[in-house]
């Protein structure tokens, strides 16, 4: 978890949400990963009464090296308070019931970064569904993607003190 040491003095009302890092590859591993992520983020922001604007970061190939100039340009163009950038990783976990193998689930680890309209990284957080969620039955990928994204968003908004 990273949080800027500068005070966060605003509540966002319009956030740009970029494509997931390597979304095309994730969709090959589990079809519709990008859609599951988009639905989870969109639903969460809607509950917070924050407008979601889809943005595309060109040449987005490194999660830890997002171009500050691109963030500023996108925020100015679409009147955004900031941009949410995400990375998802599947964690394949063997599930057992009474020592009987039931199959392999696709738990997730979702990392999110929030950049303000000046291109400054405000918060970087992550949520791992294998460690942070309890499932009675083997979870489906749409559930673990949703839980990973929402778990990371909850941590982020708590740190930003957004209600």
C-alpha positions as CSV (number, residue, x, y, z in Angstrom):
1,X,0.0,0.0,0.0
2,X,1.3,3.4,-0.9
3,X,-0.4,6.7,-0.1
4,X,0.9,10.1,-0.8
5,X,2.0,12.2,2.2
6,X,0.1,15.2,0.8
7,X,-3.4,15.6,2.2
8,X,-6.2,14.5,-0.1
9,X,-8.5,17.4,0.0
10,X,-11.2,16.5,-2.6
11,X,-13.8,13.8,-3.3
12,X,-13.7,12.7,-6.9
13,X,-16.9,13.1,-9.0
14,X,-15.5,11.9,-12.4
15,X,-12.9,9.2,-12.6
16,X,-11.3,7.8,-15.8
17,X,-10.9,4.1,-15.7
18,X,-8.2,2.7,-18.0
19,X,-7.9,-0.7,-19.6
20,X,-6.4,-3.4,-17.4
21,X,-2.7,-4.0,-18.0
22,X,-2.3,-6.8,-20.6
23,X,-6.1,-7.2,-20.7
24,X,-5.9,-9.0,-24.1
25,X,-3.7,-11.8,-22.4
26,X,-6.0,-12.0,-19.4
27,X,-9.0,-12.5,-21.7
28,X,-7.2,-15.4,-23.3
29,X,-6.6,-17.0,-19.9
30,X,-10.2,-16.5,-18.8
31,X,-12.6,-15.1,-21.3
32,X,-14.4,-11.8,-20.4
33,X,-11.9,-10.9,-17.7
34,X,-11.9,-7.3,-18.9
35,X,-15.7,-7.2,-18.8
36,X,-15.9,-8.6,-15.3
37,X,-13.4,-6.0,-14.1
38,X,-15.2,-3.2,-15.9
39,X,-18.6,-4.2,-14.4
40,X,-17.1,-4.4,-10.9
41,X,-15.4,-1.0,-11.0
42,X,-18.4,0.6,-12.7
43,X,-20.8,-0.7,-10.2
44,X,-18.7,0.3,-7.2
45,X,-18.2,3.9,-8.6
46,X,-21.9,4.1,-9.3
47,X,-22.7,3.3,-5.7
48,X,-20.4,6.1,-4.7
49,X,-22.1,8.5,-7.1
50,X,-18.9,8.9,-9.1
51,X,-19.1,9.1,-12.9
52,X,-16.9,6.6,-14.7
53,X,-15.3,7.5,-17.9
54,X,-13.5,4.8,-19.9
55,X,-10.1,6.0,-21.1
56,X,-7.4,4.3,-23.0
57,X,-3.7,4.8,-22.1
58,X,-1.7,4.2,-25.3
59,X,1.3,1.9,-25.0
60,X,0.3,0.8,-21.6
61,X,2.8,-1.9,-21.0
62,X,4.2,-1.2,-17.5
63,X,2.1,-0.8,-14.5
64,X,4.8,1.0,-12.5
65,X,5.7,3.5,-15.1
66,X,2.6,5.3,-16.3
67,X,3.2,8.4,-18.4
68,X,2.4,11.5,-16.3
69,X,1.8,13.5,-19.4
70,X,-0.8,11.1,-20.7
71,X,-2.7,11.2,-17.4
72,X,-2.7,15.0,-17.5
73,X,-3.9,15.1,-21.1
74,X,-6.7,12.6,-20.5
75,X,-7.9,14.4,-17.4
76,X,-8.0,17.8,-19.2
77,X,-9.7,16.3,-22.3
78,X,-12.5,14.6,-20.3
79,X,-12.7,16.9,-17.3
80,X,-11.6,14.1,-14.9
81,X,-10.6,14.3,-11.3
82,X,-8.2,11.4,-11.8
83,X,-7.4,8.1,-13.5
84,X,-7.7,4.6,-12.1
85,X,-5.2,2.2,-13.5
86,X,-5.4,-1.5,-12.8
87,X,-3.5,-4.8,-13.0
88,X,-5.0,-8.2,-12.4
89,X,-3.2,-11.5,-11.8
90,X,-4.8,-14.9,-11.7
91,X,-3.8,-17.2,-8.8
92,X,-4.7,-20.8,-9.6
93,X,-5.7,-22.6,-6.4
94,X,-6.6,-26.3,-6.0
95,X,-9.9,-26.7,-4.1
96,X,-10.7,-29.8,-2.0
97,X,-13.7,-31.0,-0.1
98,X,-12.9,-33.6,2.6
99,X,-9.6,-34.2,0.9
100,X,-11.2,-34.9,-2.4
101,X,-10.0,-32.6,-5.2
102,X,-12.8,-30.5,-6.6
103,X,-10.9,-28.5,-9.2
104,X,-8.9,-25.4,-9.7
105,X,-10.2,-21.9,-9.1
106,X,-8.9,-18.7,-10.6
107,X,-8.5,-16.5,-7.5
108,X,-7.2,-13.0,-8.3
109,X,-4.8,-10.3,-7.1
110,X,-5.9,-6.9,-8.2
111,X,-3.6,-3.9,-7.9
112,X,-4.9,-0.4,-8.4
113,X,-3.3,3.0,-8.8
114,X,-5.1,6.3,-8.6
115,X,-3.5,9.3,-10.3
116,X,-4.9,12.8,-9.7
117,X,-5.5,15.3,-12.6
118,X,-1.9,16.6,-12.2
119,X,-0.5,13.1,-13.0
120,X,0.6,12.4,-9.4
121,X,0.2,9.0,-7.9
122,X,-2.1,9.4,-4.9
123,X,-2.7,5.7,-3.9
124,X,-1.5,2.3,-4.9
125,X,-3.3,-0.7,-3.3
126,X,-4.0,-4.4,-3.9
127,X,-6.4,-7.1,-2.9
128,X,-5.8,-10.8,-3.1
129,X,-8.9,-13.0,-3.0
130,X,-7.0,-16.1,-1.9
131,X,-6.0,-14.3,1.3
132,X,-8.8,-11.8,1.7
133,X,-12.0,-13.7,0.8
134,X,-13.6,-16.9,2.1
135,X,-15.6,-19.0,-0.4
136,X,-17.8,-21.9,0.6
137,X,-17.6,-23.4,-2.8
138,X,-15.0,-23.1,-5.6
139,X,-15.5,-19.5,-6.9
140,X,-16.0,-18.7,-10.5
141,X,-13.7,-16.2,-12.3
142,X,-16.4,-13.5,-12.5
143,X,-16.7,-13.7,-8.7
144,X,-13.0,-13.5,-8.0
145,X,-12.4,-10.7,-10.5
146,X,-15.3,-8.7,-8.9
147,X,-14.2,-9.4,-5.4
148,X,-10.6,-8.5,-6.1
149,X,-11.5,-5.2,-7.8
150,X,-14.0,-4.2,-5.2
151,X,-11.6,-5.2,-2.3
152,X,-8.9,-3.0,-3.8
153,X,-11.3,-0.1,-4.4
154,X,-12.7,-0.3,-0.8
155,X,-9.1,0.0,0.6
156,X,-8.4,2.8,-1.8
157,X,-11.5,4.8,-1.0
158,X,-11.0,4.3,2.7
159,X,-7.5,5.8,2.5
160,X,-8.9,8.7,0.4
161,X,-11.6,9.1,3.1
162,X,-14.3,9.0,0.4
163,X,-17.7,8.1,1.8
